[in-house]
Amino acid sequence: MALGSGVVGLVALIPYWLAAHGGGETAGTATWTAFVHVVMVAGVFALLLVPQLERWVDHHVMSR
């Protein structure tokens, strides 16, 4: 479910970036916002697809 949500979020960035860029928002701001979202989705993908990272996070979250 999280991977699917990440993909949908990446697809949603396309119309966001086009609307922000066409609506007068500076290109740097729209690009920066899209970049941050891509980095966050990449982090979620890494945590879900790399077993060692998933175990590390699970251990630290469940130990508290």
N, C-alpha and C positions, 0 to 999 in steps of 0.2 A: 504494500500500500504506500509506504513512504517513497519507494523508488518511482512508482507511478505518479505520485504527487510532485516529485522533483521534476519529472519529465514535463508534466503539465505546466509547472512553474516556468520552466525554460521556454516552452512554447509561448506562454503568455508574455514573456519579455519582448518578443518580436513586435506585437502591436503597441505595447507600452513604449518601447524605444522609438518607434515610428511616430506615435502620437506626441510624445514629449519633444522629439526633434522638430516635428512639423508645427507644433503648437507654440513655438517661441522659446522653449526652454533651451538653455545653452547646451551645445553638443557635449561639452565636458561633463556637465552634471548628469545628463541622461546616460552617457556612456559609463560614468563612474557608478551610478546606481545599478545599471545592468551588470557591470563587472562584479560588484559586490554580491549580487544575487547568484551569479554563476559560480563564484567562489564558495558561497554557502551551500549550494546544491552539490557541488563537487565534494565538499566535506561530508555531507550526508551520504552521498554515494560511497565514499571511501569507508566511512564507518560501518556501512551496511554490507559492503562487498569484500572487505578485507577482514578475514576472521580474527587475526591477531588484534586489530584495533577494536573490533566489536567486543572481544573478550576483555580487553583492557578497560574499556568504558564500562562494560557491565560489571566488572569486578569493583571498580571505584564507585559506581553508583549504588550497587547493592551492599557494599560494605559500610555504608553510613547509616 
